[in-house]
Amino acid sequence: MKNRKTYTEIMKLRNTQKKKSPEETVLDIYIQMVIDESLFKRKKELLEQKVNEAIDTHNEGLFMELSTEYRRLLKYAL
């Protein structure tokens, strides 16, 4: 019976566990934001390169397709 915790000890343990959770959640959100921003920038960069290549090769169909995708990407970023 020495291993049993008192009500006060259990409540203190619960309170400390609750305090850690929001901090971890905020950190998780921040990490996800950084990852999303990095992915967005990379996708935008790749699309810009592909659009420029389509312009250089005079590929109008590919240009229209890529520019539509580029505009859609920018629209969802706002």
N, CA and C atoms as an extended XYZ file, in Angstrom:
234
Properties=species:S:1:pos:R:3:atomname:S:1:resname:S:1:resid:I:1 pbc="F F F"
N         0.803       -1.195        0.000 N   MET     1
C         0.000        0.000        0.000 CA  MET     1
C         0.851        1.266        0.000 C   MET     1
N         2.157        1.129        0.096 N   LYS     2
C         3.033        2.286        0.096 CA  LYS     2
C         3.054        2.966       -1.280 C   LYS     2
N         2.725        2.239       -2.334 N   ASN     3
C         2.764        2.788       -3.688 CA  ASN     3
C         1.536        3.622       -4.033 C   ASN     3
N         0.541        3.622       -3.194 N   ARG     4
C        -0.674        4.393       -3.468 CA  ARG     4
C        -0.400        5.877       -3.275 C   ARG     4
N        -0.926        6.656       -4.185 N   LYS     5
C        -0.746        8.104       -4.099 CA  LYS     5
C        -1.982        8.730       -3.474 C   LYS     5
N        -1.754        9.827       -2.805 N   THR     6
C        -2.871       10.532       -2.188 CA  THR     6
C        -3.624       11.302       -3.263 C   THR     6
N        -4.798       11.739       -2.932 N   TYR     7
C        -5.612       12.523       -3.853 CA  TYR     7
C        -4.863       13.780       -4.286 C   TYR     7
N        -4.204       14.437       -3.365 N   THR     8
C        -3.456       15.657       -3.662 CA  THR     8
C        -2.332       15.380       -4.655 C   THR     8
N        -1.616       14.301       -4.472 N   GLU     9
C        -0.525       13.950       -5.386 CA  GLU     9
C        -1.058       13.659       -6.783 C   GLU     9
N        -2.177       12.972       -6.843 N   ILE    10
C        -2.775       12.664       -8.136 CA  ILE    10
C        -3.207       13.946       -8.845 C   ILE    10
N        -3.809       14.861       -8.113 N   MET    11
C        -4.260       16.119       -8.714 CA  MET    11
C        -3.079       16.984       -9.162 C   MET    11
N        -2.012       17.003       -8.385 N   LYS    12
C        -0.818       17.753       -8.790 CA  LYS    12
C        -0.230       17.163      -10.070 C   LYS    12
N        -0.173       15.859      -10.146 N   LEU    13
C         0.341       15.190      -11.323 CA  LEU    13
C        -0.533       15.509      -12.539 C   LEU    13
N        -1.827       15.486      -12.355 N   ARG    14
C        -2.755       15.817      -13.435 CA  ARG    14
C        -2.563       17.244      -13.912 C   ARG    14
N        -2.403       18.164      -12.980 N   ASN    15
C        -2.233       19.563      -13.340 CA  ASN    15
C        -0.932       19.805      -14.090 C   ASN    15
N         0.134       19.154      -13.700 N   THR    16
C         1.399       19.335      -14.409 CA  THR    16
C         1.323       18.730      -15.796 C   THR    16
N         0.605       17.640      -15.958 N   GLN    17
C         0.452       17.033      -17.278 CA  GLN    17
C        -0.369       17.932      -18.191 C   GLN    17
N        -1.377       18.574      -17.659 N   LYS    18
C        -2.195       19.478      -18.462 CA  LYS    18
C        -1.393       20.683      -18.912 C   LYS    18
N        -0.489       21.159      -18.086 N   LYS    19
C         0.303       22.331      -18.444 CA  LYS    19
C         1.251       22.035      -19.593 C   LYS    19
N         1.748       20.837      -19.687 N   LYS    20
C         2.670       20.485      -20.762 CA  LYS    20
C         1.951       20.364      -22.099 C   LYS    20
N         0.748       19.899      -22.081 N   SER    21
C         0.015       19.635      -23.307 CA  SER    21
C        -0.166       20.869      -24.199 C   SER    21
N        -0.656       22.002      -23.685 N   PRO    22
C        -0.813       23.167      -24.567 CA  PRO    22
C         0.509       23.650      -25.149 C   PRO    22
N         1.573       23.576      -24.381 N   GLU    23
C         2.872       24.000      -24.897 CA  GLU    23
C         3.303       23.097      -26.038 C   GLU    23
N         3.101       21.817      -25.894 N   GLU    24
C         3.445       20.886      -26.962 CA  GLU    24
C         2.558       21.127      -28.174 C   GLU    24
N         1.319       21.444      -27.943 N   THR    25
C         0.409       21.713      -29.046 CA  THR    25
C         0.838       22.957      -29.805 C   THR    25
N         1.201       24.005      -29.113 N   VAL    26
C         1.666       25.227      -29.773 CA  VAL    26
C         2.945       24.943      -30.547 C   VAL    26
N         3.827       24.185      -29.968 N   LEU    27
C         5.063       23.829      -30.660 CA  LEU    27
C         4.757       23.008      -31.902 C   LEU    27
N         3.836       22.062      -31.802 N   ASP    28
C         3.452       21.262      -32.963 CA  ASP    28
C         2.872       22.136      -34.074 C   ASP    28
N         2.044       23.092      -33.691 N   ILE    29
C         1.451       24.001      -34.677 CA  ILE    29
C         2.539       24.835      -35.346 C   ILE    29
N         3.470       25.331      -34.558 N   TYR    30
C         4.557       26.134      -35.112 CA  TYR    30
C         5.400       25.312      -36.086 C   TYR    30
N         5.737       24.105      -35.699 N   ILE    31
C         6.525       23.227      -36.566 CA  ILE    31
C         5.781       22.971      -37.873 C   ILE    31
N         4.475       22.693      -37.776 N   GLN    32
C         3.684       22.452      -38.982 CA  GLN    32
C         3.647       23.682      -39.874 C   GLN    32
N         3.574       24.873      -39.272 N   MET    33
C         3.576       26.104      -40.054 CA  MET    33
C         4.897       26.284      -40.808 C   MET    33
N         5.990       25.981      -40.151 N   VAL    34
C         7.302       26.106      -40.792 CA  VAL    34
C         7.416       25.120      -41.959 C   VAL    34
N         6.965       23.898      -41.740 N   ILE    35
C         7.007       22.882      -42.800 CA  ILE    35
C         6.123       23.303      -43.970 C   ILE    35
N         4.909       23.760      -43.681 N   ASP    36
C         3.991       24.182      -44.740 CA  ASP    36
C         4.562       25.342      -45.544 C   ASP    36
N         5.163       26.305      -44.861 N   GLU    37
C         5.754       27.454      -45.546 CA  GLU    37
C         6.906       27.018      -46.453 C   GLU    37
N         7.720       26.103      -45.973 N   SER    38
C         8.837       25.602      -46.779 CA  SER    38
C         8.337       24.872      -48.015 C   SER    38
N         7.329       24.037      -47.832 N   LEU    39
C         6.759       23.311      -48.973 CA  LEU    39
C         6.127       24.264      -49.976 C   LEU    39
N         5.431       25.263      -49.487 N   PHE    40
C         4.818       26.251      -50.373 CA  PHE    40
C         5.872       26.976      -51.202 C   PHE    40
N         6.912       27.444      -50.534 N   LYS    41
C         7.962       28.181      -51.253 CA  LYS    41
C         8.639       27.307      -52.311 C   LYS    41
N         8.886       26.051      -51.967 N   ARG    42
C         9.539       25.147      -52.916 CA  ARG    42
C         8.639       24.859      -54.110 C   ARG    42
N         7.360       24.605      -53.855 N   LYS    43
C         6.431       24.333      -54.951 CA  LYS    43
C         6.299       25.560      -55.852 C   LYS    43
N         6.239       26.735      -55.250 N   LYS    44
C         6.153       27.970      -56.023 CA  LYS    44
C         7.393       28.149      -56.893 C   LYS    44
N         8.536       27.896      -56.322 N   GLU    45
C         9.800       28.015      -57.057 CA  GLU    45
C         9.844       27.057      -58.244 C   GLU    45
N         9.437       25.803      -58.016 N   LEU    46
C         9.434       24.815      -59.103 CA  LEU    46
C         8.453       25.197      -60.204 C   LEU    46
N         7.278       25.684      -59.820 N   LEU    47
C         6.307       26.098      -60.828 CA  LEU    47
C         6.819       27.285      -61.638 C   LEU    47
N         7.472       28.225      -60.983 N   GLU    48
C         8.034       29.371      -61.701 CA  GLU    48
C         9.071       28.908      -62.723 C   GLU    48
N         9.909       27.961      -62.333 N   GLN    49
C        10.912       27.435      -63.259 CA  GLN    49
C        10.253       26.742      -64.452 C   GLN    49
N         9.229       25.937      -64.172 N   LYS    50
C         8.546       25.220      -65.250 CA  LYS    50
C         7.802       26.181      -66.178 C   LYS    50
N         7.192       27.218      -65.605 N   VAL    51
C         6.507       28.216      -66.431 CA  VAL    51
C         7.519       28.911      -67.333 C   VAL    51
N         8.657       29.279      -66.786 N   ASN    52
C         9.699       29.925      -67.591 CA  ASN    52
C        10.215       28.997      -68.694 C   ASN    52
N        10.353       27.719      -68.395 N   GLU    53
C        10.783       26.766      -69.421 CA  GLU    53
C         9.729       26.639      -70.521 C   GLU    53
N         8.459       26.642      -70.146 N   ALA    54
C         7.386       26.567      -71.138 CA  ALA    54
C         7.396       27.803      -72.029 C   ALA    54
N         7.685       28.952      -71.442 N   ILE    55
C         7.783       30.183      -72.242 CA  ILE    55
C         8.967       30.094      -73.198 C   ILE    55
N        10.106       29.628      -72.682 N   ASP    56
C        11.312       29.536      -73.515 CA  ASP    56
C        11.144       28.565      -74.676 C   ASP    56
N        10.388       27.485      -74.458 N   THR    57
C        10.193       26.477      -75.519 CA  THR    57
C         8.934       26.757      -76.342 C   THR    57
N         8.250       27.850      -76.061 N   HIS    58
C         7.029       28.256      -76.774 CA  HIS    58
C         5.947       27.171      -76.705 C   HIS    58
N         5.852       26.518      -75.564 N   ASN    59
C         4.847       25.479      -75.352 CA  ASN    59
C         3.624       26.121      -74.675 C   ASN    59
N         2.689       26.563      -75.515 N   GLU    60
C         1.546       27.323      -75.006 CA  GLU    60
C         0.627       26.478      -74.121 C   GLU    60
N         0.396       25.238      -74.490 N   GLY    61
C        -0.478       24.366      -73.708 CA  GLY    61
C         0.066       24.127      -72.309 C   GLY    61
N         1.353       23.805      -72.236 N   LEU    62
C         1.992       23.576      -70.942 CA  LEU    62
C         2.011       24.859      -70.122 C   LEU    62
N         2.263       25.983      -70.802 N   PHE    63
C         2.261       27.276      -70.112 CA  PHE    63
C         0.908       27.559      -69.474 C   PHE    63
N        -0.168       27.329      -70.215 N   MET    64
C        -1.510       27.589      -69.689 CA  MET    64
C        -1.808       26.686      -68.493 C   MET    64
N        -1.431       25.438      -68.604 N   GLU    65
C        -1.663       24.488      -67.510 CA  GLU    65
C        -0.881       24.881      -66.256 C   GLU    65
N         0.394       25.190      -66.424 N   LEU    66
C         1.241       25.547      -65.281 CA  LEU    66
C         0.853       26.891      -64.675 C   LEU    66
N         0.488       27.848      -65.514 N   SER    67
C         0.114       29.159      -64.981 CA  SER    67
C        -1.196       29.065      -64.198 C   SER    67
N        -2.105       28.187      -64.634 N   THR    68
C        -3.339       27.972      -63.871 CA  THR    68
C        -3.020       27.363      -62.509 C   THR    68
N        -2.139       26.386      -62.508 N   GLU    69
C        -1.736       25.759      -61.239 CA  GLU    69
C        -1.022       26.769      -60.337 C   GLU    69
N        -0.217       27.628      -60.938 N   TYR    70
C         0.505       28.652      -60.169 CA  TYR    70
C        -0.473       29.641      -59.529 C   TYR    70
N        -1.454       30.091      -60.313 N   ARG    71
C        -2.455       31.015      -59.771 CA  ARG    71
C        -3.256       30.363      -58.650 C   ARG    71
N        -3.598       29.083      -58.818 N   ARG    72
C        -4.337       28.356      -57.785 CA  ARG    72
C        -3.505       28.245      -56.505 C   ARG    72
N        -2.221       28.001      -56.655 N   LEU    73
C        -1.326       27.903      -55.503 CA  LEU    73
C        -1.279       29.232      -54.739 C   LEU    73
N        -1.152       30.323      -55.469 N   LEU    74
C        -1.106       31.644      -54.837 CA  LEU    74
C        -2.436       32.010      -54.200 C   LEU    74
N        -3.533       31.599      -54.824 N   LYS    75
C        -4.858       31.899      -54.290 CA  LYS    75
C        -5.058       31.252      -52.934 C   LYS    75
N        -4.626       29.992      -52.788 N   TYR    76
C        -4.799       29.293      -51.511 CA  TYR    76
C        -3.805       29.758      -50.462 C   TYR    76
N        -2.751       30.443      -50.883 N   ALA    77
C        -1.767       30.935      -49.926 CA  ALA    77
C        -2.286       32.147      -49.159 C   ALA    77
N        -3.227       32.839      -49.759 N   LEU    78
C        -3.758       34.037      -49.104 CA  LEU    78
C        -4.791       33.671      -48.147 C   LEU    78
